[in-house]
Amino acid sequence: MTLSGGPSKVMFPTPNRRYITIAGVILFLEWTWLLLGSPRHEDILASLPSLQKVSEDIFDYPFVESNALKDICDSTEWNSELIFTCEDNSGSVADVKNSILNCLRFTIAAGGRLVNPRIVIPNNETSPADSPAKGADFGYMFDIHHFLMSLHLSCPQLNTYRHVDDIPPRAWMHDPLSLRPEDLQSPVPPTGIPSPETWGKEFRSWLNSQTANRAPTRGLMVVNLARSPPVYPVASDEGSLAYEFSSFLKVQPDARKLATSTFHAIINKYNIDAKDSYAIAYNAYIGAYLGSKGAADDASNLDGTPSRRILNEALAGDLRVIYLASSNSSSRESLAAVASPLGVRIATKFDLLRSRDAKALQALAPEQQGLIDYLVLGKASEFMGVGGDAFGWSVALGRQGKWRRDGGEGMEGELMRDSLSRIYGDGGDDEFASCLWP
C-alpha cells in the first residue's frame, strides 16, 4: 500500500522559551564556576597531604615582641645625643652573635642610639699577612629586617642608624670615644661583670669625665664599643629575656634555605620520619660538634673521648645517624671509620647537599657555612659537643632543655647536661658559658 502525500517527516516539539532561558542561565553559571570559582588541578593536588610541597625554609620564624625588654626600656633613661657603634664583631656565628647582643644590651643599659652592627670578615689563606680584615654588613650572617622590626616591637625607644655614614656630620667634630664595657667594673671574674644593674649609671659617670673638657658639639657623641669576651651575665635579666633577646638575631635567609635542604637530605637519605618544622626532630638524628681541635682524631681509643662518648650515646639511644660539624677536615673520616662497623652513619653538609645547593654552599665563606651547621645541630634529636669555645655551648643553650645539671665530681667529663644536650670537656676555661646568650 502506498501512502499518499510527500515524504514522511520526523517532527520535534517546538522548544519552550522559558526552558531555553533557564538552560542558558545554568550554562553561564557553570562556566563562571569553572573559570573563577573552581579549584584548579594543581590546587587540588596541593591540598592532598601526601603531595604537599615541602617548606623551603623551616628555620624562619616571626618577629619577636619581648615584654621583658619593654619593661627594661620603659625604665631606662634615654639620651638622644648618645650614639653607639659596634664594628668589631668576628669569629664563628656564636662569637658574632654574642658580641652583637652584648653591644645591644650595653647600649640599652646606657640609653643610647645604635648604628647597625657590622661583622669583620677574616682574611683567607691567600691574603697577604699584613692585609687588613674586611668589614661586612649585618646581613652577612643575620636577617637585618627581622632584627630591626623585633627591636621596634620590643624597645621602641631605641633608635638606630643603618650605617655609620648616616650619623649627622656634627657628631664628628670630635673623635669618637672608645670603651671596653667590662672596664667600668674591672676586675671582671669569668662569670661576668659583678653588677650589671649599675653599669648604665657608671657609664654616664665615665662619659661625663671624658667630655668635661670638650668644646660643645651641639649635642651628639659617638662611642665605639670595643669587642669584648663574654662578660654580661645573662641570668641577671628576667628569665624569658635571654631567649627572646637571642631570637632578635635570625640567621640570614640564604643560609636558612641551605640548612633546610640539608635537613631534608638527612631525613630522605636515611628514611627518617621527622616533621617539616622548626621544632626539634625527635627520634631522628644526633647532632655532634667536635670543635676546632680535632676531637675525632682519637675516636678509635676506648678511653672516654668525646667522640667515643657520642658513638656510645648513639648506640644506647638507637639513633644511628650522626650529623657532624667540625672545623677539622679529618674528623669525619676518623669518626666514620669507627662508627661504620657499629652501624652508625656519619653525615655532613658537604655529603648531603647536591647540585645547585652544593654550589651555593661552596660559594659561602667558612664562617657563613657554619650557619648551616648551627641550625641543623640545633634541630637534632640530641646534641653533643665539646667545650672550649662558644659554638657548642651556644647550640646547647639555645635548645632550651627542660632540666639541667652542670658538671662536677662523678660526671666523667660532662660540663653540662640537660634533657636535650650535653657538653664534654675538662671545664677549666668554660666558666664564660654563663655569659653566653642562648
C-alpha positions in Angstrom: 0.0 0.0 0.0 1.3 3.4 -1.0 0.9 6.2 1.4 -0.4 9.4 -0.1 1.3 12.7 0.3 5.0 13.6 0.3 7.9 12.0 2.1 7.5 11.4 5.8 9.0 13.9 8.3 10.1 13.4 11.9 8.5 16.1 14.0 10.1 17.7 17.1 8.2 19.7 19.6 8.8 23.5 19.5 11.1 24.5 22.4 9.6 26.5 25.2 11.4 29.8 25.6 11.3 29.6 29.3 13.3 26.4 29.3 15.8 27.9 26.9 16.3 30.9 29.3 16.8 28.6 32.3 19.3 26.4 30.4 21.3 29.4 29.4 21.5 30.7 32.9 22.6 27.3 34.2 25.3 27.1 31.5 26.5 30.6 32.2 26.8 29.8 36.0 28.7 26.5 35.3 31.3 28.3 33.1 31.7 31.1 35.6 32.3 28.5 38.4 34.9 26.7 36.2 36.7 29.8 35.2 36.6 31.7 38.5 35.5 29.7 41.4 36.5 26.1 41.0 39.8 24.8 42.4 42.5 24.3 39.8 44.0 20.9 39.2 47.2 22.0 40.9 45.3 23.3 43.9 43.6 20.0 44.3 46.9 18.2 44.2 48.4 20.7 46.7 45.6 20.0 49.1 46.5 16.3 49.4 48.7 15.8 52.4 51.0 13.3 50.7 51.7 15.7 47.8 52.2 18.9 49.6 55.3 20.9 48.7 58.0 20.8 51.4 58.9 24.0 53.0 62.0 25.8 51.6 62.7 27.5 55.0 61.8 25.6 58.1 64.1 27.9 60.2 62.1 31.0 59.6 60.0 32.5 62.5 58.0 35.7 63.2 59.2 39.0 64.6 59.9 38.9 68.3 58.0 41.1 70.7 59.5 40.9 74.2 57.5 42.2 77.1 60.5 41.7 79.4 62.6 44.0 77.2 59.7 46.5 77.0 59.8 46.8 80.8 63.6 47.4 80.8 63.3 50.0 78.0 60.4 51.8 79.8 62.5 52.2 82.9 65.7 53.3 81.1 66.9 56.9 81.0 67.3 57.6 77.2 69.8 60.0 75.7 69.1 61.0 72.1 72.6 62.6 71.9 74.4 59.4 72.5 75.3 57.0 69.6 77.0 53.6 69.9 78.8 51.7 67.2 79.7 48.0 67.2 82.1 47.5 64.3 84.4 44.7 65.6 82.3 41.5 65.6 84.2 38.5 64.4 84.6 34.7 64.7 82.0 31.9 64.4 78.3 32.6 64.3 78.2 32.0 68.1 81.0 34.5 68.7 79.4 37.2 66.4 76.0 36.6 67.9 77.3 37.0 71.4 79.3 40.1 70.6 76.4 41.9 68.9 73.9 41.0 71.7 76.4 42.2 74.3 76.8 45.5 72.4 73.0 45.8 72.1 72.4 45.1 75.8 75.0 47.7 76.9 73.5 50.2 74.5 70.1 49.7 76.1 71.7 50.0 79.6 73.2 53.3 78.7 70.1 54.6 76.9 71.8 55.4 73.6 71.2 55.1 69.9 72.8 52.3 67.9 74.4 52.0 64.5 73.6 48.7 62.9 76.5 46.4 63.9 79.0 45.2 61.3 80.9 42.0 61.0 84.6 41.5 60.4 85.5 39.0 57.7 88.8 37.2 58.4 91.4 37.1 55.7 91.6 33.9 53.7 94.7 31.8 53.3 95.7 33.6 50.1 95.5 37.1 51.6 98.8 38.8 52.4 99.7 38.5 56.1 99.6 42.3 56.6 96.3 42.9 54.7 93.6 44.5 56.8 90.4 42.5 57.5 87.3 43.5 55.6 84.0 44.5 57.1 80.6 43.3 56.1 77.1 44.4 56.8 74.8 42.8 59.3 73.2 40.7 56.6 76.4 38.7 56.1 75.2 36.4 58.9 71.8 37.7 60.1 68.5 38.9 58.9 68.6 42.7 59.3 64.8 43.3 58.7 63.9 40.8 61.4 66.4 42.5 63.8 65.1 46.0 63.3 61.4 45.0 63.4 61.9 43.0 66.6 63.8 45.9 68.2 61.0 48.3 67.2 58.3 46.0 68.7 60.3 45.3 71.9 62.1 48.6 72.6 60.6 51.4 70.5 62.7 54.0 72.4 65.9 52.6 70.8 66.6 54.4 67.6 69.0 53.0 65.0 71.2 54.2 62.1 71.5 51.9 59.2 75.2 52.9 58.6 77.8 55.0 60.3 77.7 57.4 57.4 74.1 58.2 58.3 75.2 59.8 61.6 74.9 63.6 61.3 78.2 65.3 60.5 78.2 67.4 63.6 78.8 64.3 65.6 82.3 64.1 64.2 83.6 67.4 65.5 85.5 65.3 68.0 87.0 61.9 67.6 84.6 59.2 68.9 85.3 57.7 72.3 86.2 54.1 72.7 85.3 51.8 75.6 85.5 48.2 76.5 82.3 47.7 78.5 83.9 45.5 81.2 86.5 48.2 82.0 83.9 50.0 84.1 83.6 47.1 86.5 87.1 45.6 86.5 88.4 43.2 87.5 85.8 41.0 85.9 85.5 37.4 87.1 84.9 34.6 84.5 81.2 34.7 85.4 80.8 38.3 84.1 80.6 41.8 85.3 79.6 41.8 89.0 76.9 44.5 88.9 75.1 44.7 85.5 72.3 46.7 87.1 74.6 49.6 87.9 76.5 49.6 84.6 74.4 52.3 83.0 75.0 54.7 85.9 78.7 54.0 85.8 78.8 54.6 82.1 77.2 58.0 82.5 79.8 59.0 85.1 82.6 57.8 82.8 81.1 59.7 79.8 80.9 62.9 81.8 84.5 62.6 82.8 85.6 62.0 79.2 83.7 65.0 77.8 84.1 67.6 80.6 86.9 69.5 78.8 85.4 69.1 75.3 84.0 72.0 73.3 80.3 71.7 72.7 79.3 69.6 69.7 75.7 70.6 69.5 74.7 67.6 71.4 76.0 64.4 69.6 78.6 62.0 71.0 79.8 58.7 69.4 81.1 55.9 71.5 82.7 52.9 69.8 82.1 49.8 72.0 85.1 47.5 71.6 84.6 43.8 71.1 84.7 42.0 74.5 84.8 38.4 75.6 81.5 37.1 77.1 81.1 39.5 80.1 77.4 40.1 80.5 75.7 37.7 83.0 72.6 36.8 81.0 70.9 35.3 84.1 70.8 38.8 85.7 67.8 39.7 83.5 64.3 38.3 83.7 64.2 34.6 82.9 62.5 34.9 79.5 64.6 37.8 78.2 67.7 35.7 77.3 65.9 33.5 74.7 63.8 36.4 73.4 66.8 38.6 73.1 68.8 36.0 71.3 65.9 35.5 68.8 66.4 39.0 67.6 69.3 37.5 65.6 67.8 35.3 63.0 70.1 33.6 60.5 70.0 35.2 57.1 67.6 33.7 54.5 70.1 32.0 52.1 71.7 30.1 54.9 68.3 29.1 56.3 67.3 27.6 53.0 70.6 25.7 52.7 70.0 24.4 56.2 66.5 23.3 55.3 67.8 21.5 52.2 70.4 19.8 54.5 67.7 18.7 56.9 65.5 17.4 54.1 68.5 15.5 52.7 69.1 13.8 56.1 65.6 12.6 56.5 65.3 11.4 52.9 68.6 9.7 52.7 68.2 7.7 55.9 64.4 7.3 55.7 63.8 9.3 58.9 60.2 10.2 59.9 60.5 13.8 61.1 58.3 16.8 60.9 59.0 19.6 58.4 59.1 22.3 61.0 61.4 24.4 63.2 60.8 22.2 66.2 63.4 19.7 67.4 63.2 16.5 65.4 62.6 13.7 67.9 63.9 10.2 67.2 65.7 11.4 64.1 69.5 12.0 64.4 72.2 13.1 66.8 74.0 16.4 66.2 77.7 16.4 67.1 80.1 19.3 67.3 83.8 18.3 67.8 85.3 21.8 67.9 88.4 23.1 66.3 90.9 20.8 68.0 90.1 17.6 66.1 88.4 15.7 68.9 87.6 12.9 66.5 91.2 12.1 65.7 91.4 9.7 68.6 88.0 8.2 68.1 89.4 4.7 67.9 90.6 4.9 71.5 88.2 3.4 74.1 89.1 5.8 76.8 86.0 8.0 77.0 87.0 10.7 74.5 84.1 13.0 73.4 83.8 11.3 70.0 83.6 7.9 71.6 81.0 9.1 74.1 78.9 10.3 71.2 79.1 6.9 69.5 78.1 5.2 72.7 75.1 7.5 73.1 74.0 6.9 69.6 74.0 3.1 70.2 72.3 3.5 73.5 69.6 5.7 72.1 69.2 3.7 68.9 69.9 6.8 66.8 72.1 5.5 64.0 72.7 8.8 62.2 75.1 11.5 63.4 75.2 14.9 61.8 78.7 16.1 62.3 80.1 19.6 62.4 83.8 20.2 63.0 86.4 22.7 61.6 88.9 19.8 61.4 88.7 18.3 58.0 89.8 14.8 59.2 87.2 14.5 61.8 84.6 12.9 59.6 86.9 10.2 58.3 88.3 9.4 61.7 84.8 9.1 63.3 83.2 7.3 60.4 86.0 4.6 60.5 84.9 3.7 64.0 81.2 4.3 63.5 80.6 2.3 60.3 81.2 -1.2 61.8 78.8 -0.3 64.6 76.0 0.5 62.1 76.2 4.3 62.7 76.3 6.6 59.8 78.1 9.9 59.8 76.8 12.8 57.7 78.0 16.3 57.0 76.5 19.2 54.9 79.1 18.5 52.2 77.9 14.9 51.9 74.3 15.8 51.9 73.8 18.8 49.6 73.7 18.2 45.8 73.9 20.2 42.6 72.8 23.8 42.9 72.7 23.7 46.8 76.2 22.2 46.9 77.5 25.0 44.6 75.8 27.6 46.8 77.4 26.1 49.9 80.9 26.2 48.3 80.4 29.9 47.4 80.0 30.8 51.1 82.9 31.8 53.3 83.8 29.3 56.1 82.1 31.3 58.8 78.9 31.5 56.7 79.0 27.8 56.1 78.9 27.4 59.9 75.5 28.9 59.9 74.1 25.8 58.3 75.7 23.6 60.9 74.4 25.9 63.7 70.8 25.5 62.5 70.9 21.7 61.7 72.6 20.9 65.0 70.0 22.9 66.8 67.2 20.8 65.4 68.8 17.4 66.2 67.1 14.9 68.5 70.1 15.0 70.8 73.1 17.4 70.7 76.5 16.6 72.0 79.5 18.9 71.7 82.9 19.7 73.2 83.5 22.8 75.3 86.3 25.3 75.0 84.6 27.7 72.6 81.3 29.4 72.2 79.9 27.4 69.3 78.9 24.2 71.0 77.7 26.0 74.1 75.5 28.3 72.1 73.8 25.4 70.3 73.2 23.6 73.5 71.9 26.6 75.4 69.6 27.6 72.6 67.9 24.2 72.5 66.3 25.0 75.9 66.4 21.6 77.6 63.8 21.3 80.4 66.3 20.4 83.1 70.0 21.0 83.6 72.9 20.0 85.7 76.4 21.3 85.4 79.5 19.1 85.5 81.2 18.1 88.7 82.6 15.1 90.6 81.4 11.9 89.1 80.2 13.4 85.8 83.1 11.9 83.9 84.0 15.0 81.9 80.5 16.3 81.3 80.5 20.1 81.6 76.7 20.4 81.1 73.8 18.0 80.6 70.1 18.7 80.1 67.2 16.9 78.6 68.4 17.7 75.0 72.1 18.4 75.1 75.5 17.6 76.6 78.8 19.4 76.6 82.0 17.4 77.2 85.4 18.6 78.2 87.8 19.4 81.1 85.9 22.6 82.1 88.9 24.7 83.1 88.1 27.5 80.7 84.3 27.2 80.3 83.1 29.5 83.0 82.4 32.0 80.3 79.3 29.9 79.3 77.3 31.8 82.0 77.7 34.9 79.9 76.6 33.4 76.6 73.3 34.3 75.0 71.5 31.1 74.1 
